[in-house]
Amino acid sequence: MNMLFEGLKEKGSMIIVPSSALDTMNLGSIAGLAAMSQATLDKQEKQEKQEKQEKQEQKNT
């Protein structure tokens, strides 16, 4: 992957990599877990904001 990065950084060209190469590095699994983790954090933050707004509304009434 570092070789791919260096090639893109210096020449700005597109490099096609076989999907089997990515599978052997488990990048799909890592990216999937990272996306799932971020989605969970976003959902928790949204729920916390909603709860905070509800408490403020109860306080104001």
Rosetta blueprint (number, residue, H / E / L):
1 M L
2 N H
3 M H
4 L H
5 F H
6 E H
7 G H
8 L H
9 K H
10 E H
11 K H
12 G L
13 S L
14 M L
15 I L
16 I L
17 V L
18 P L
19 S H
20 S H
21 A H
22 L H
23 D H
24 T H
25 M L
26 N L
27 L H
28 G H
29 S H
30 I H
31 A H
32 G H
33 L H
34 A H
35 A H
36 M H
37 S H
38 Q H
39 A H
40 T H
41 L H
42 D H
43 K H
44 Q H
45 E H
46 K H
47 Q H
48 E H
49 K H
50 Q H
51 E H
52 K H
53 Q H
54 E H
55 K H
56 Q H
57 E H
58 Q H
59 K H
60 N H
61 T L
